[in-house]
Amino acid sequence: MVTGGGTYVHGSTCTLTAVANEDYAFSNWTENGIVVSTDTVYSFTVSSHKDLVANFTHVGTGGLLNGLFSVGNNTKVYFSQGNLQYQASTDTWRFATNQYDHIGEDNANISQTYDGWIDLFGWGTSGYDHGAVCYQPWSTSQTNSDYYAYGDSQNSLYDQTGKADWGYNTISNGGNQENLWHTLNYWEWKYVFQDRTTTSGIRYAKAVVDEVKGIILLPDDWEAAYYTLNNTNDNQASFNSNTITASAWGTLEQHGAVFLPAAGFRDSVSVHFMNDRAWYWSSYHGNENWSWAVSFGDDFLGLWSDARCSGHAVRLVKTVTYTINTTSSPIGGGTVIGAGTYDSGETCTLTAIANEGHAFVNWTENGNTV
């Protein structure tokens, strides 16, 4: 956000202030592409019309990984740094420290008073009372209808208030504010695995990372030269196709790679298939008993419907946002409405209103008419 722009008398002092949004850092002020200041507060004596731009850089903080992933034709997201975890005794949500971390058999201790952590959840158990019988993260009912989002089998997690989605929670190492994150829906998961166009043509690969089996997702701009992966985009490949150490994984992660560990499956208070298979919930409803999830094992990968009462892993994402800055040239020529922060894929509508004695000519970006 930028404050201080407007009409000034010759010889007066103009003070501009740049305030970075979450996950961004201020870089500099430029005029006609030339850096004029690197301070967030920039003051100067007005002697002519000026068209100044505040430049910001995405810094990937607040639980975000730095890889960009298309989840539709116009929408991009960042994945969280690890699987979602919950501690009932303190009512705390967090992301796993490492992407390959998963809790495993300790999920069998699930209860309202358990002081450890769990990471396998029934569908829609965000902790918000959204109308389901079972909405708490520690719910273990084996009745699928108890997990209806907002009390209706045809509702998805993102319907109505959106509070059935785990991403609505304040996540201690993920920005610590409500409604920053969300769960991918069926079509978005499908797009990630099947429909994306990437620089290298590689979307995913099965692997063992630091002795943990799972799926590697490669960002849109992944270059094959970053790291050699075998049997890519092969849903029937073995996990052993790629064996990667923790230190080597650091290289892939720096280039935006995401890892989904084989976190297993919880049936009431019994945990199965640890470090062997995984199910990751989507936010989209299925039928009266089932909801959709990404499922994978040593020789399979796909989107499957599964019982809502099942305990599955959750990996959240955050939609990429862009800041649209506008100025009028000359500064006193008019006003512009519509600047601000927008999600990727969202429509931005700008309106130019000419001041008296002026007429609108065109919109330009970097000196080019758009």
N, C-alpha and C positions, 0 to 999 in steps of 0.2 A: 504494500500500500504506500502511496506517495501523497504527502500533504505539502501545501505551500504554493502550488501553481495558481496562476491567475493574472490579473492586470495590475501593473505597477507603474508608478510615475517615474520618469527619467531621473536617475540619481538616487533613487530610494534603494533600500536593501531588501533583497529577496532571500528568504531562508526556506530551503526544501528539506524535507525529512523523509527518509526511506525506512519503512518498517517491514522486515521479512516475515512472511507467513511461516507456519509450522513446517519443518523439514527443508527450509530454504535459508540461505545466508546471503546477505548483501555483498555484491562484488564491487560495483563502481557506478559513477555517473558518466554518461557519454553525451556528446553533442556532435551530430553528423558523423558518428562512429568513432570519435576521438575521446579518450578518457580525459575528463576534466577534474575529477575528484574521486578519491576512494573512501571518503568519510560519509557516514550515513546522513549526517547533517551538513548540507552544503549551502553556504551563504556567499552572495556576490552582489556587487553594485550594478543596478540595472542601467544599461546604456543602449540596448537594442532588443528586438524580439529574439527569443531563444526557444529551441525545441530540444529539451533535455530528456534523457531516458535513464531510469534507474534499472540496473541489471542485477539479477539474483541468480544464485546457483543452488541446485538441489543437493543437499548434503546427506540424505539417506539416514537420518537419525530417527529415534522414536520407534525402534523395533522393525524398521524397514530394511529389506535387502535392496541392492541397487539395480537389479535386473528389471527391465521393462518387458511386460508380457501382454500381447494383444489377447483380449477375451471376446472380441467381436470386431466388426469391421471398423469401428471408430473409437473403441474403448480400450484403454490400457490400464494395467494395475501393477502395483508392487506387491510381492508376497511378504508375509511376516517372517521374522528371523528364525522361527521354529514353530513346532506344534503348540496348540493352546493347552494350558495346564490350569488346574484349579485346586485350591486348598480350602476345604469346607470350614475348618476351625477358625479361620480368619476371613473367610469370604473374599479371597483374593484370587484374581486372574493374572496370569503372566504368560509370556512366550518362553519356550525352552531356550536355554542358553545357546546350544548348538543345534544345527538343523538335523543332525542324526540322533539327537537325544529322544528317547521314548521311555516311558515309565514301566511298562510291562506288567509283571505279575502283581505289583503293589496296587494295581487297579482293583484287585479283589477286596481290598480294604474299604471300598467306597461306603461312606456313611455320612450323616449330617455332622458328626463330631470328629471325623478322621482328621488328624493333624499333619498327615502327609499330603502328597500331591497325586492327582489323577489326570489322565489325558484321554480317556475313552468315555464318550457321552451318548446318552439317548438323544434321539432327534429333537431339536428345539428346546433343549434343557439349558436355556440361557441364564436362568435364575430370576428372570422377570416374570411376574404373574400376568401372563398374556392370555389366559383363558384355558390353558391345558390343565388336566389333572396333575400330570407330572411335568413340571417346568423347572424344578430344581436340578442342579448338576449332579447331585447324589442319587437321583431317582433310579430305582431298579425294578419297577413294575414290569411284568411280562405281558401286560395288556396293551396292544398297539394303540387302541383308541385313547388311551390316557395321554398320548403324546401329540394329539392334534393341535396344530398351531392355531391359537385364538379360538380353540374349541371346535374347529370344523376340519374335516378330513381333506377338503379341497383348498385349504389355505396353504400357501408357502411361507417360509420364514420371513420374507421381505414384505408380505402383505400387511395391511392395516398400519399399526405403529412401527413395525420393524423390530420390535423388542424381542421377538422369538429368536432372532439371529444372535449368536454368541458375540458377534462383532459389535453389538450395541453397548456392551459392557465397557467400563473403565478398566483398561489393562495396564498393570503397574509399570511394565517396561515397554509399553506400546502407545505412549502419548498421554496415558492416564486421564483421558476424557471420554465421555460417552459418544457412541455413534461415529467413531473414526474408521471402523473396519467393517467388513462383511464377508459372508461365505459365498463362494461362487455358486451360481445356479447350474442346472443340468447343461444348458447350451453353452455356458462359458467354459465349463470343464471340457466339454466336447471340443470346443474351439481350440483350447490350449493343446490338447493331445492330437487332434486330427486335422484341423482346418487352418492353423496358422501358417503364414509365410515367414520364414526366417532367412537371415542372410546366408547361412550355411546349408539350409534345407533340413537341419537337424532340430527336432522338437523335443525328443526325450531319449533316454537310454536307461536300461536297468543296470544296477551296479551294487557292489558291496563297498561302503565307505566306512573306514575305521571299524571294520568287522560288522557293520550294520547293513542289512539288505534293504533295498529300496529303489525308488525311481528318481533319476535326475531329470529335471526340466531345464531346458536351455532357453535363455531370453531371445527376444526377436533379433537382436544384433549379434548373436553368437557367431564367432568365426571358428571354423574347423581347426585352424592353426593354434588356437588357445590350448587345446588338449585333445589328444587322439582318443576317441571313444569307439568301441566296437558294437556291432549289431544295433545301430541306432534306429529309432522309429519302428521297432520290431516288438509287437505285443506278446510274442511267444518266446522271446529271448530269455536266457537264464540270467539270474542275478550275477553269476560268476563271469558273465561276459566282460565285466570291468571291475577290477579290484583296485581300490584307491585308498591310499593312506590318509590320515588326518592332515598331514602337512601338504600333500598333493591336493587335497580337497580345498585347502585355502586358496590355491591358484584358481580353481574353477569358481569358487565363491566370489573372488574379487572381480570376476568377469560376469557376475550376475546369475550364476547357476543356483537352482533351487533343488533341495533334496527332500523327498517324502519318505521317511523311514517306514519299514514294515512293522507297524506298531501293534499288530494283533487285533483281537476282537474280544469284547466282553459280553458274556451271556449271563445276565443277573449278576452274581458275584463270582463267576468263574471266568478266567481269562485263557484264551486259546491263541495259537498260531503266532506267538511272539517271535519277532525277527524271522518271520516266514511268509506272512501275508498281511495285507492291510485293507481297510475300508476307510475312505475319507468322505464325510457327508457333503452333499450339496444342499442348497437352500430350497430346492424345488420339491413340492409334494408329489406323491405317487398315487396309489389307490387308498382304500380304507385301512390297509395294513402296512403298506410299504412306502418308503421314500427312496430317492435316488442317491447313489454314492459311487465314487470311483473305487474300484476294487482291483487289486493286483496280487500276483504270486509269482512263483518261479517260471511258470509257462503260460500265464494269462494276464491280461490287462483290459479293462473296459469299464463302462458305466453299467451298474447293476442296481436293481431295486432290492432293498433289504428291509427287514422288519424294523419299524420305528423304535421298538424297545431295545434294539441292539446297541451296544456300546462301541462307538467308532471314533476315529481320530478326527480332529478339526484343524484345518489350516486356513487362516484368514488372509484376506488381501485388502489393499487400500487403493481406491481409484486415484489415478494420476490427476493432479490439478494443475492448471495453468493460470498465470496472472496476465490479464489483458490490460496494458497501460495505454492511455490515450493522451494526446496533447492537441491543442489547436494552433494553427500557424496561419497568420501571426497570432500570438497569444490572445490579443484582444479581439480577434476576429469572430469568436463565437464560443459556444459551450458544447461539450460532448457528454452524452448520457449512455451508460451501459458498461463502463469499465468495471473490472473486478476479478474475482477468482472463479474459475469454471472447472468442472470435471471434464476429463477427456471424453469426447463424443457429445458433450452438451452444446446446445446452440447459444451463441453469443450474438446479441443484436445491439448494434451501436447506432446512435442517432446524433446527427450533427445539426445544431441550431445556430444559424448565422446571427450575429449582432447587427444592430442598425448600421447601415453604411457598408456592409459586407455581404458577399454571396458565397454559398458553398461551392467549392470547385471539385474536389475529389478526396479519396482516402489514399494514403501512401504508407508503405512499410519499407523501411530502409531506403527511402528515396524513390521507390517504385510504386506506380499506381496500381492499386488492387481493386 
